[in-house]
């Protein structure tokens, strides 16, 4: 058995190709097999040439569930063999055969190596059924051994979480009651550490690829890049080998490449190989196409409710939202030298009064830097307020246009180590 040259995009029967791989070779396998739907998957799309419609398809018709399971079983056995002892498998399926595939996985990987069941949830309106609308697919997560690699991922706090309290140092009083610790002047003491969020749950809400999605290739069962991004980040490090034995349009491969992983893709379809090659040859980062919270035009942004505006700004600034505090809208997830960076959005209020109140609460929270977002702030206004408010909290003022520009990164300005924090 010989190791393939990596990266590798291989056309042919994945079972025969896998048999030629050495044991203990790959770090992660994502397997998205046919779903046992009982029909051929077809889609017409302008994908290989803008000048003509092309039919993309693959067969998913089986004589029986035994035939289908035999096809999957043989490939799972080879996947188990080629995985490293620290490796993992993610198998993607839906209601058609998830109950059958779980049994096969337990047989080959052992029930003790079952690590989780990820539910990919999406909003997608279907035809009327005499049952509840089907709006999810299942991804089974198995490791080869107990020594599997896993990197924790995080998601935002819920909107009901009191962020401004959990970012302060906590302690207990003489009666053992949990309290917020303050200094001798009554100011809160910051934790001095970043708060990336809460550990990611096993229910992932990721939009289904609609016909106009920028990342869409036309492949009938194409999965979102964000789905593969999470899987790859969770169970591999840079340089690790990611295998997709049914690579289709190459989503796994494109995600692995962008994340600095090595990759191997296999498919029996000539069109799938062609789409994958073209996709992998693109010079830009594919994740630039996956932002489902793209900046609005200013006119549309201004029509949002204040709550919607704060949620949108939080996405653009990588910010945790603060609830129940009239003078504070959030904190950046990153700290500055151990201090929290507070954020306030100002639209129709008197800026000097609002910023003064904002500074008071930021100072109480032991903040040294504050960000003020004003939707249409001019350069003169930004310069004026930044000079006016430099102590005891240094203020940076940004317009909505500033925080939307891809060539302008708010964090680059805030975390520039040339910033002087001389507060006397």
N, C-alpha and C positions, 0 to 999 in steps of 0.2 A: 504494500500500500504506500502511496506517495501523497505528500501534501500538495494541494493545488497552489499555484502562484496566486498571491493575494495582493490586491483585490481580484475577485474572480466573478465573472458573469457567465454561467454555463448553461447551454441548451441541451435538453435531453430528459430521460427518465430519472427523476430525482433519487429513486431507490437504487438504481445501478450506479449513479454517480456517488451517492453517499457510501456505498459499499467499498468504494475505492479510497475513501478518506481514512487516515490513521485514527486510532482511538485517542481519546483525551486531547482533542484538537481545537474545539471551539468553546467560547465562553458563554454564548447566549444563542438560543434558537427561538425564533418567532415563526410559528407554523399557522398559516391561514389556509387550511385545506378547503376543498368543496364542502358545502354545508349539508349535503344530503337533501337537497330541495326537490329532486326528482324532475328537474327541467334544465335545459341548456340556458346558460347565462349569456345574453346578447345585449349589445348596445351599439348604436350607430353614433359616431362622433367624428368631428374634424380634428383628428389627433396626429396622424402621421403626415398629413398634408392639408394645408388650409384650402386647397383647391377642390378637394373631393371628400365625400362622406365615406368613412371606413367602418366596417362592421368588426367589432371586437367581441370575441366569444370564447367560452370554454364549456365543456360538458359536465353536467352534474346529475346524470341519470344512471341509476344502479339497478341491477336485477333484484337485489334484496339488501337488507341492512347488514347481513352477514358478509356480502361482497364488499360493501362500503367499509365495514370495520376491518376486514382483512387488508384492504388497501392502506388504511390508516395505521393498523397495527405494525405492519412490516416497516413502515417509515419511522414510527416511534421507536422501534427497537434499534434502528440504526442511529437515530438522533441521540438516544441514551448512550450508545457506544461512543460516539464522537464528542460528546460533551466532556469537558474537564470536570474534575471532582468539585470544583467551585462554580460549575456552570448551572444554568437554569433554562427551563423551557416555558414559553408562553404559548398556549394553544387557543386559537380564536374559533368560536363556534356560535351557533344560535339555537333556538328552541327545537329545530328539526332533529338534532342528534346530540345535544349537550349531555343528556342523561346517559347515552350509550358511551360517549367518549370519556366521561369521568371514570367509568368502570375500566376501560382500556388503560387509562393513565395510571390508575391505582395498581393494575396488574404489572405494568412495566416499570414504573418509577417507585412504587410502593406507597401505600396511604400515608406513611409517616413523612413522606417528602412533599406532600401537598402543602403549599404555602399560602394559597389564597385564591379567591374567586373574584375577579374584577368584573364589575358590571359597567359596560360602556353604555351610557344613557344619552339619548338625543331626542330632539323634537322633530318628528317627521310624520306628516299626516298621511294616513293610508286609507284604502277603501274600507267601507263599513264591514265589520266582522261581527259575528255573533259571539264575541268575547271581548276582553279588554284590549285596547290598542297596543300592539307590540312596538315598544320604543326602546329596546335595549338588545345588546349582544353580550356574550359571556367570553371571558378570557381566563383560562385555567393557568395557574402559576405553580409549577413544580420545580424543585431543585433535584440535582443528582445525589447530593449527600447533605449532611448537616453543616458542612463547611462552605455553603454557598455564599456568593458575594451579594451584598445588598447595601445600597446607599439610600438613606431616608430621603424622601421627597416631602415637600411642604405645600400647603395651600393656605389661602387667606383665612383669617378669623371670620366667624359669622358676624353679620351686621349687628347682632345683639350683644356682642362681646364688648365689655367696658375696657377698651384698649388703654386709655390713659391711666387706668389703675394697674393693669398687669405689667406695664412698663416701668413701674416704680418698685423699689426694693421692698420686700415684705418681711415681716417678723412677727413675733408674738409678744403680747403683753404679759404681765405677771400672772394673769389668770389663764394663760395659754391660748387666748383668742388671737386669731390672725389679724394683723394690723398693717397699715402702710407706714413705713419708717420715715421719720423726718429728722432734719438736723436741728441744731440748737436754735435756729432762727425760724423753724417751722416749715422749711422748704422740703419738698420730697427729695429722696435720694434715688437717682436713676440706677437701673440694673447694671449699666455699663457693658451690655452685650446686645448683639443683634437679635431681633425677633423675626425670624423668617416666616412665621405663621404656625399652624398646627400640622401635625403629621397627616399626610394625605390619606384620605379614606379610600375604600375599595369600590366606591361608586364614582365614576368619572363622567362628568357632563361635558362632552365635546361635540360641537355641531357636526351633523352629518354633512358630507360633501354635496352641496347643491349643484345644479348644472352649470352655474356661473362662477363657482369657486375658482380662485386663481390657481390653486395647486392641482386642479382636476386634469387628468390625462385622458379620460374617456374609458378607462378600464372599468368593466361592469361592477366589480366588487372592491374598488379602490378604497383604502382606509385613510383616515386623516393623518398627516404628519405628526400632529401633536400627540396622538395615541402612541405612536412608535417612539417619539422623543421621551416620553415618560418611562416606557419599558426599558429603553436602552440606558438611560441615565440611572435607573434604579439598580440594574444588575450588571453593569460593566463599567470599566474605567477606560480612559483614553488608551488607544493601542490594542484593546481587546478585539477578538474576532466575533462578529455577529453573522449568524447564518439564517437565511430565509430560503427554505427548500421549495417554496411555491411563491416566487417573488412577484409575479404579476407585473404591475407597472413600476416596480422598483421603489416603493415607498420606504420600506425598511432600509434598503441600501442607501437611498438619498439621505435619510435621517442619520444613519451610521456614519456616512462620509462627512456630513456637516458637523457631527459631534466628535470627530477625531478618532473614530473607531475603524478597524479593518472590517471588510465585509465579503461575504460570499452569497451570491444569488443563483438560484436554479429555477428554470422553468422549461416546459416542453413546447411552449408556444413561441413561434418565430416572431409574432407581433409583440408579445410581451417582452421578449429580449430586445427588440428594436426600440420600444418605448423606454425601457429601462436605460439602454445605452444613451439615448438622446437626453434623457432626464439627468443622468449622471455627468453628462458632458457640459451641463449648464455652469456658467461661471459664478453666478450669484448664489447666496445662501438660500436654500429652499424655505427656511423658516421665515424669511421675509414675506412669504406669501400666506402665512398661517395666522396672522394677527386678526382675530375676530372682533377686536375692539379698536379698529382703526380710527384715527382722529376724524372728527366731523369738520365740515365747513363751519366757520364761526357763526354764521346765521342759524344753522341748525343747532349748534351747541347752545346758543342763547335761548332757544325755544324749549330746552329741557327743563324739568323741574330742578330745584336746588339739590334735592337728594340724588337725582340722576347725574347732575353735573359733578357732584362730589365723588360718586362711584366711578365716573369716567376719568376724572382727574387722578383718582387713586390708581387706576390701571396704568395710566401714562407715566405717573411718577413712582410707581412701585411703592405704594403707600398703604399703611393700615389705617382704616377709618376709625375715628373716635366718635362715639355716640354720647348724647346727653351732655354736651359741653358747648354752650353757645359761642364761646370765643376760640374754639379749637376744632379743626376738621380732621386732623390726622397726624401721624408720625411716619417719616420714611422708614422703610424696613431696615435700612442700614443706619448705623450710628456714626457719629463723627468723634473720634478720639474718646469713645465711651459715653458720649452725650447724645441725647435724643434730638432729632431735628423735627420741629413742629411745623405744621402747614395750616394756612388759613386762606380760604377763597373769599374775595371781596368783589362785589358787583355793583350794587346800588347804594351801599352805605357810604358814610363819610370816612375816607381812608385813614386819616390821621387818628380819629377816635378809635376805629376798629383795630388798627395796628397797635395803638397804645394798650388797649385791653388784651390783645393777643400777646404782646410782650410780657405783660404781667403774669399771664397764666403760663407762658413758656418758661419764664424765669422760675416760677414756683415749681415747675416740673424739672428744674435743673437743666433747661435747654440753653445752649450757647448760640445756636443758629436757628433762624426761622425763615420759612419760605412763604411769601405772599403771592398768590396768583390773582391777577386782575385781567379780565378777558381782553381788554383793548388798551392796555397800558402802553403809552408812548415811551420812546427812549428817554425823553426829558423827565417824564413822571417816574420811571424806574430809577434814574440817577438821583432824582430829588429825594425819594423815600429812602433809598439805600444810604444816602449821606445823612439824612435826618435821624434814622434809627440805626445806630451802630453800637450802642451800649444800652443796657447790659446784655442785650441779645442782638447779634448782628443779623440784619434783615437782607434777604435777597428777594427782589421783585421780578416776576416773570409774567409775560403775557400768555394767553392761551396758544397763540401762534408759536411762541418760544418752546413750549413743552411738547408741541406736536412735531416740530421739525426733526427729521431723522439725522440731519447733520449737526444738530445742537443737542447736547446731552446735559440735562440739569445736574446730574450727579457729577459730571466732569467739573462743573463750576463749583459745586458745593464741596467736593472732596479734594479740590486742588490744594496741595499742601503749602502753597505759597500764601494762602489766606492767613492773615495775621489775627490771632485771637487775643488781643491785648485789652482786657477789660478792667485793669486796675485792681 
